[in-house]
Structure formats: structure tokens, C-alpha cells
Amino acid sequence: MKTKIFAISQGYFRTLSRASLSLEMQINTWLNTNPGIKIIDIKQSSCGGGSLEPSKTIVSIWYEPEV
């Protein structure tokens, strides 16, 4: 089993919808270039920015590679 991790930081001036769209495009591009994989599990984690830290979102995908 392997893991692919995608992460994005929203930054101070980046809206949630733009960050989500960017992350979605990264994941879909990876899935399109790996059509033979078998997805085992997907987890998502987010942490809000503190007073000086931007928000971050991480998506982890566990998969079996193409045989």
C-alpha cells in the first residue's frame, strides 16, 4: 500500500473556494494520470490559522498501485 498526500495553505488573501478548487484540481490530475490504482482510504484534515498562521488543508489517499 502507498500513500499520496496533497496539502494546500489558504494564505491570508486566498478565499476558501479558490483553495478548495486548487486542491480538487491537484487530486483530479493525479487520479487521471493513475487510472489503474485502487483507492483504499481517504482522510482529510484541516487546521485553522492562528493569529499569524494561514489555514492548511491536507488530504491523504492510501492506495494500491496498478498491477
Contact map, one row per residue, 1 for C-alpha under 8 A:
1110000000000000000000000000000000000000000000000000000000000111100
1111000000000000000000000000000000000000000000000000000000000111100
1111100000000000000000000000000000000000000000000000000000011110000
0111110000000000000000000000000000000000000000000000000000011110000
0011111000000000000000000000000000000000000000000000000001111000000
0001111100000000000000100110000000000000000000000000000001110000000
0000111110000000000000100000000000000000000000000000000111100000000
0000011111000000001000100000000000000000000000000000000111000000000
0000001111100000001000000000000000000000000000000000011110000000000
0000000111111111001000000000000000000000000000000000011100000000000
0000000011111100000000000000000000000000000000000000011000000000000
0000000001111100000000000000000000000000000000000000010000000000000
0000000001111110000000000000000000000000000000000000000000000000000
0000000001111111011000000000000000000000000000000000000000000000000
0000000001001111111000000000000000000000000000000000000000000000000
0000000001000111111100000000000000000000000000000000000000000000000
0000000000000011111110000000000000000000000000000000000000000000000
0000000000000111111111000000000000000000000000000000000000000000000
0000000111000111111111100000000000000000000000000000000000000000000
0000000000000001111111110000000000000000000000000000000000000000000
0000000000000000111111111000000000000000000000000000000000000000000
0000000000000000011111111100000000000000000000000000000000000000000
0000011100000000001111111110000000000000000000000000000000000000000
0000000000000000000111111111000000000000000000000000000000000000000
0000000000000000000011111111100000000000000000000000000000000000000
0000010000000000000001111111110000000000000000000000000000000000000
0000010000000000000000111111111000000000000000000000000000000000000
0000000000000000000000011111111100000000000000000000000000000000000
0000000000000000000000001111111110000000000000000000000000000000000
0000000000000000000000000111111111000000000000000000000000000000000
0000000000000000000000000011111111100000000000000000000000000000000
0000000000000000000000000001111111100000000000000000000000000000000
0000000000000000000000000000111111100000000000000000000000000000000
0000000000000000000000000000011111111000000000000000000000000000010
0000000000000000000000000000001111111000000000000000000000000000000
0000000000000000000000000000000001111100000000000000000000000000111
0000000000000000000000000000000001111110000000000000000000000011110
0000000000000000000000000000000000011111000000000000000000000011110
0000000000000000000000000000000000001111110000000000000000001111000
0000000000000000000000000000000000000111110000000000000000001111000
0000000000000000000000000000000000000011111000000000000000001110000
0000000000000000000000000000000000000011111100000000000000111100000
0000000000000000000000000000000000000000111110000000000000111000000
0000000000000000000000000000000000000000011111000000000011110000000
0000000000000000000000000000000000000000001111100000000011100000000
0000000000000000000000000000000000000000000111110000001111000000000
0000000000000000000000000000000000000000000011111000001110000000000
0000000000000000000000000000000000000000000001111100111100000000000
0000000000000000000000000000000000000000000000111111111100000000000
0000000000000000000000000000000000000000000000011111111000000000000
0000000000000000000000000000000000000000000000001111100000000000000
0000000000000000000000000000000000000000000000001111110000000000000
0000000000000000000000000000000000000000000000011111111000000000000
0000000011110000000000000000000000000000000000011101111100000000000
0000000011100000000000000000000000000000000001111100111110000000000
0000001111000000000000000000000000000000000001111000011111000000000
0000001110000000000000000000000000000000000111100000001111100000000
0000111100000000000000000000000000000000000111000000000111110000000
0000111000000000000000000000000000000000011110000000000011111000000
0011110000000000000000000000000000000000011100000000000001111100000
0011100000000000000000000000000000000011111000000000000000111110000
1111000000000000000000000000000000000011110000000000000000011111000
1111000000000000000000000000000000001111100000000000000000001111100
1100000000000000000000000000000000001111000000000000000000000111110
1100000000000000000000000000000000011100000000000000000000000011111
0000000000000000000000000000000001011100000000000000000000000001111
0000000000000000000000000000000000010000000000000000000000000000111
